[in-house]
Amino acid sequence: MSWKKRSERLPLHLMILPGLILILIYCYGPMFGLVIAFEKFVPAKGIFHSKWAGLDNFRYVLDMPESKEIIFNTVIIAIMKIVVGLVAPIVTALLLNEVRKEAFKRGIQTVIYLPHFLSWIILGGILIDILSPTNGIVNQVLGWFGIQPIYFLGDNRWFRYVLVVTDTWKEFGFNTIVYLAALTSINPTLYEAAIMDGAGRWKQTLHVTLPGMMPIIILLTTLSLGNVLNAGFDQVFNLYSPQVYETGDIIDTFVYRIGLVDAQFGVATAVGVFKSVVSLIFISVSYYLAYRLARYRIF
């Protein structure tokens, strides 16, 4: 590369520099603290003077009676969110694609997209009121049909489903826009050819629309594999209680309690390292599958 081209690109590189510095300070710098996972860390002694423990923290975590339950909760909640979060926006995008009035279509898109911008702190308070067993609107409606009040946020039978439904409600509007964008890339002549062959709207959807969306469906599905151990800390933390630890306690909330509440920093860091290693493997596999199945590449 000539000096002239390098000098032309220098302003662009300088624009990236502040962001790069922030990443190094706040993302890569704290990774030095991972050494705590291999120590019997005592805050008063610091990282350099705490006693080395090797893999004792990892053994302690795996021997805990609730560890298997927490891992299972994390995986099952994450998988349920991935599956429902994939189906809901696809169905919504297909339905909106059939709407011919643009004003109505854009209005629906705006309404379903708005929850994406609200934090779980706000939504948590709203859901606690809506799902209240005493005066919540959901239980009031169920009462009209003679159904006894359900404690959605305090019943282990319901809590996982509440997490999945509310997470899907919050995020499916954003994913719907992604699939609607994919629909615009389908060649209109394919629909014309299908109509000439006598295909109705259902067969056009089945044989033209869905195959046209398949690359983006495969891409988003494979990339979501990296979130198998991310069941949503913000959501669970704002909605759960000790009553639903059995089915709602996940790795991130466990790390919060054992690390910040119980001050077992070494054990909490060991859990975080374990989760990071597993997530790295899943992310690597997902990017490989995304490249093999959808020809997706980062650069």
C-alpha positions as CSV (number, residue, x, y, z in Angstrom):
1,M,0.0,0.0,0.0
2,S,1.4,3.4,-1.0
3,W,2.1,6.2,1.5
4,K,-0.6,8.3,-0.1
5,K,-3.3,5.7,0.5
6,R,-2.1,5.2,4.0
7,S,-2.4,8.9,4.7
8,E,-5.9,9.0,3.3
9,R,-7.0,6.2,5.6
10,L,-5.3,7.7,8.7
11,P,-8.3,9.8,9.7
12,L,-10.5,6.6,9.6
13,H,-8.0,4.8,11.8
14,L,-8.0,7.7,14.2
15,M,-11.8,7.6,14.4
16,I,-11.6,3.9,15.5
17,L,-8.9,4.5,18.1
18,P,-11.1,5.8,20.9
19,G,-13.4,2.8,20.6
20,L,-10.4,0.5,20.5
21,I,-9.0,2.0,23.6
22,L,-12.3,1.6,25.5
23,I,-12.5,-2.0,24.4
24,L,-8.9,-2.7,25.6
25,I,-9.6,-1.0,29.0
26,Y,-13.0,-2.3,29.8
27,C,-13.1,-5.7,28.0
28,Y,-9.6,-7.0,27.8
29,G,-8.1,-5.3,30.8
30,P,-10.4,-7.0,33.3
31,M,-9.6,-10.4,31.9
32,F,-6.5,-10.3,34.1
33,G,-8.8,-10.8,37.0
34,L,-9.7,-14.4,35.7
35,V,-6.7,-15.5,37.8
36,I,-9.1,-15.2,40.8
37,A,-10.8,-18.4,39.6
38,F,-7.6,-20.3,40.5
39,E,-7.1,-18.7,43.9
40,K,-8.6,-18.6,47.4
41,F,-9.2,-14.9,46.8
42,V,-9.2,-12.7,49.9
43,P,-9.9,-9.0,49.0
44,A,-7.7,-7.8,51.8
45,K,-4.7,-9.7,50.3
46,G,-5.4,-8.9,46.7
47,I,-4.7,-10.9,43.6
48,F,-1.0,-11.2,44.0
49,H,-1.0,-12.4,47.7
50,S,-4.0,-14.7,47.8
51,K,-3.3,-18.4,48.1
52,W,-3.2,-20.4,44.9
53,A,-6.0,-23.0,44.8
54,G,-5.6,-24.5,41.3
55,L,-8.9,-26.2,40.2
56,D,-10.4,-26.4,43.7
57,N,-13.0,-23.7,42.9
58,F,-14.1,-25.5,39.8
59,R,-14.4,-28.8,41.8
60,Y,-16.3,-27.0,44.5
61,V,-18.8,-25.6,41.9
62,L,-19.4,-29.0,40.2
63,D,-19.9,-30.8,43.5
64,M,-22.6,-28.3,44.6
65,P,-26.0,-30.1,44.7
66,E,-27.7,-27.3,42.8
67,S,-25.1,-27.0,40.0
68,K,-26.7,-29.5,37.7
69,E,-30.1,-27.9,38.2
70,I,-28.8,-24.4,37.4
71,I,-27.0,-25.6,34.2
72,F,-30.2,-27.5,33.2
73,N,-32.4,-24.4,33.8
74,T,-30.0,-22.2,31.8
75,V,-29.9,-24.5,28.8
76,I,-33.6,-25.3,28.7
77,I,-34.7,-21.7,29.1
78,A,-32.2,-20.6,26.5
79,I,-33.3,-23.3,24.0
80,M,-36.9,-22.5,24.5
81,K,-36.2,-18.8,23.9
82,I,-34.2,-19.6,20.7
83,V,-37.0,-21.8,19.3
84,V,-39.9,-19.6,20.1
85,G,-37.9,-16.5,19.2
86,L,-37.3,-18.0,15.8
87,V,-40.8,-19.1,15.0
88,A,-42.7,-16.0,16.2
89,P,-40.9,-13.4,14.0
90,I,-41.0,-15.7,10.9
91,V,-44.8,-16.2,11.2
92,T,-45.3,-12.5,11.9
93,A,-43.2,-11.5,8.9
94,L,-45.2,-13.8,6.7
95,L,-48.5,-12.4,7.9
96,L,-47.3,-8.8,7.5
97,N,-46.1,-9.6,4.0
98,E,-49.7,-10.3,3.1
99,V,-50.9,-6.9,4.3
100,R,-51.5,-4.6,1.3
101,K,-52.2,-1.3,3.2
102,E,-48.8,0.2,3.9
103,A,-50.0,2.5,6.6
104,F,-51.6,-0.3,8.6
105,K,-48.5,-2.5,8.0
106,R,-46.1,0.2,9.3
107,G,-48.3,0.8,12.3
108,I,-48.2,-2.8,13.3
109,Q,-44.4,-2.9,12.8
110,T,-44.0,0.1,15.1
111,V,-46.2,-1.3,17.8
112,I,-44.5,-4.7,18.0
113,Y,-41.0,-3.1,17.7
114,L,-41.5,-0.6,20.7
115,P,-40.9,-3.2,23.5
116,H,-37.4,-3.8,22.2
117,F,-36.4,-0.3,23.4
118,L,-37.6,-0.8,27.0
119,S,-35.3,-2.2,29.7
120,W,-36.2,-5.2,31.8
121,I,-36.3,-2.9,34.8
122,I,-39.3,-1.1,33.3
123,L,-40.9,-4.2,31.9
124,G,-40.3,-6.2,35.1
125,G,-42.4,-3.7,37.1
126,I,-45.1,-3.7,34.4
127,L,-45.2,-7.6,34.3
128,I,-45.3,-7.9,38.1
129,D,-48.4,-5.7,38.1
130,I,-50.0,-7.4,35.1
131,L,-49.4,-10.9,36.4
132,S,-50.2,-10.3,40.1
133,P,-52.4,-13.1,41.5
134,T,-54.5,-10.6,43.4
135,N,-55.3,-7.6,41.1
136,G,-53.4,-8.4,37.9
137,I,-55.3,-7.9,34.7
138,V,-54.4,-11.4,33.4
139,N,-55.9,-13.1,36.5
140,Q,-58.9,-10.8,36.4
141,V,-59.6,-12.0,32.8
142,L,-59.0,-15.7,33.9
143,G,-61.5,-15.1,36.7
144,W,-64.2,-14.2,34.2
145,F,-64.0,-17.8,32.9
146,G,-64.0,-19.3,36.4
147,I,-60.3,-20.0,36.5
148,Q,-58.5,-19.7,39.9
149,P,-55.8,-17.0,40.1
150,I,-52.3,-18.3,39.0
151,Y,-49.1,-17.0,40.6
152,F,-47.2,-16.8,37.4
153,L,-44.0,-15.4,38.9
154,G,-44.1,-17.6,42.0
155,D,-45.0,-21.0,40.6
156,N,-42.3,-23.3,39.3
157,R,-44.8,-24.8,36.8
158,W,-45.3,-21.4,35.1
159,F,-42.2,-19.4,35.6
160,R,-40.1,-20.7,32.6
161,Y,-43.0,-20.2,30.2
162,V,-43.5,-16.6,31.5
163,L,-39.8,-16.0,30.8
164,V,-40.0,-17.4,27.3
165,V,-43.3,-15.6,26.4
166,T,-42.3,-12.2,27.8
167,D,-38.8,-12.4,26.2
168,T,-40.4,-13.2,22.8
169,W,-42.9,-10.4,23.2
170,K,-40.0,-8.0,23.8
171,E,-37.7,-9.0,21.0
172,F,-39.7,-10.6,18.2
173,G,-40.5,-7.2,16.7
174,F,-36.9,-6.5,16.0
175,N,-36.4,-9.9,14.4
176,T,-39.5,-9.5,12.3
177,I,-38.0,-6.5,10.7
178,V,-34.9,-8.6,9.8
179,Y,-37.1,-11.2,8.1
180,L,-39.2,-8.5,6.3
181,A,-36.0,-7.2,4.9
182,A,-35.1,-10.7,3.7
183,L,-38.5,-10.9,1.9
184,T,-37.7,-7.8,-0.1
185,S,-34.8,-9.6,-1.7
186,I,-37.0,-12.3,-3.2
187,N,-37.3,-11.9,-7.0
188,P,-41.0,-10.9,-7.8
189,T,-40.8,-12.9,-11.1
190,L,-40.8,-16.1,-8.9
191,Y,-44.2,-15.2,-7.6
192,E,-45.4,-14.4,-11.2
193,A,-44.2,-17.8,-12.3
194,A,-45.9,-19.5,-9.4
195,I,-49.2,-17.8,-10.2
196,M,-48.9,-18.9,-13.9
197,D,-48.5,-22.4,-12.6
198,G,-51.7,-22.1,-10.6
199,A,-50.2,-21.7,-7.1
200,G,-52.3,-19.9,-4.5
201,R,-51.1,-17.8,-1.7
202,W,-50.4,-20.8,0.6
203,K,-48.3,-22.6,-2.1
204,Q,-46.5,-19.4,-3.0
205,T,-45.5,-19.0,0.7
206,L,-44.5,-22.6,0.9
207,H,-42.5,-22.9,-2.3
208,V,-41.3,-19.3,-2.9
209,T,-41.3,-17.2,0.2
210,L,-39.9,-19.7,2.7
211,P,-37.1,-20.9,0.4
212,G,-36.2,-17.3,-0.2
213,M,-36.0,-16.6,3.5
214,M,-34.1,-19.8,4.3
215,P,-30.6,-18.3,4.1
216,I,-31.3,-15.7,6.8
217,I,-33.3,-18.2,8.8
218,I,-30.3,-20.6,8.8
219,L,-27.9,-17.7,9.6
220,L,-29.8,-16.4,12.6
221,T,-30.5,-19.9,13.9
222,T,-26.8,-20.9,13.8
223,L,-25.6,-17.7,15.3
224,S,-28.1,-18.1,18.2
225,L,-26.3,-21.2,19.3
226,G,-23.7,-19.0,21.0
227,N,-26.5,-17.9,23.4
228,V,-27.2,-21.4,24.8
229,L,-25.7,-20.4,28.2
230,N,-27.2,-16.9,28.1
231,A,-30.7,-17.3,29.4
232,G,-31.1,-13.5,30.0
233,F,-29.8,-12.2,33.3
234,D,-31.6,-8.9,33.2
235,Q,-35.0,-10.5,32.7
236,V,-34.6,-13.3,35.2
237,F,-33.1,-11.1,37.9
238,N,-36.0,-8.6,37.7
239,L,-38.7,-11.3,37.7
240,Y,-37.5,-14.2,39.8
241,S,-37.7,-14.9,43.6
242,P,-36.5,-17.7,45.9
243,Q,-39.8,-19.4,45.3
244,V,-38.8,-20.2,41.7
245,Y,-35.1,-20.9,42.1
246,E,-35.9,-24.6,41.3
247,T,-36.8,-23.8,37.7
248,G,-35.7,-20.2,37.2
249,D,-32.2,-19.9,38.7
250,I,-29.6,-19.6,35.9
251,I,-25.9,-19.4,35.8
252,D,-25.7,-15.6,35.7
253,T,-28.1,-15.1,38.7
254,F,-26.1,-17.8,40.6
255,V,-22.9,-16.0,39.9
256,Y,-24.5,-12.8,41.1
257,R,-25.6,-14.3,44.4
258,I,-22.5,-16.3,45.2
259,G,-20.1,-13.6,44.1
260,L,-21.6,-10.2,45.1
261,V,-24.0,-11.3,47.8
262,D,-22.0,-14.1,49.5
263,A,-18.6,-12.6,48.6
264,Q,-17.2,-15.9,47.2
265,F,-15.3,-14.2,44.5
266,G,-13.1,-17.1,43.5
267,V,-16.0,-19.5,43.1
268,A,-18.0,-16.9,41.2
269,T,-15.1,-16.3,38.8
270,A,-14.7,-20.0,38.3
271,V,-18.3,-20.3,37.2
272,G,-17.8,-17.3,34.9
273,V,-14.7,-18.9,33.3
274,F,-16.5,-22.2,32.8
275,K,-19.4,-20.4,31.1
276,S,-17.1,-18.3,28.9
277,V,-15.2,-21.4,27.7
278,V,-18.4,-23.3,26.8
279,S,-19.8,-20.2,25.1
280,L,-16.6,-19.7,23.1
281,I,-17.0,-23.3,21.8
282,F,-20.6,-22.8,20.9
283,I,-19.9,-19.5,19.2
284,S,-17.1,-21.0,17.2
285,V,-19.3,-23.9,16.1
286,S,-22.1,-21.5,15.3
287,Y,-19.9,-19.3,13.1
288,Y,-18.6,-22.4,11.3
289,L,-22.1,-23.7,10.7
290,A,-23.2,-20.2,9.5
291,Y,-20.3,-20.2,7.0
292,R,-21.0,-23.8,5.8
293,L,-24.8,-23.4,5.6
294,A,-25.4,-19.7,4.7
295,R,-21.9,-18.6,3.5
296,Y,-21.8,-16.0,6.3
297,R,-18.4,-14.6,7.1
298,I,-17.4,-11.8,9.5
299,F,-15.1,-10.2,6.9
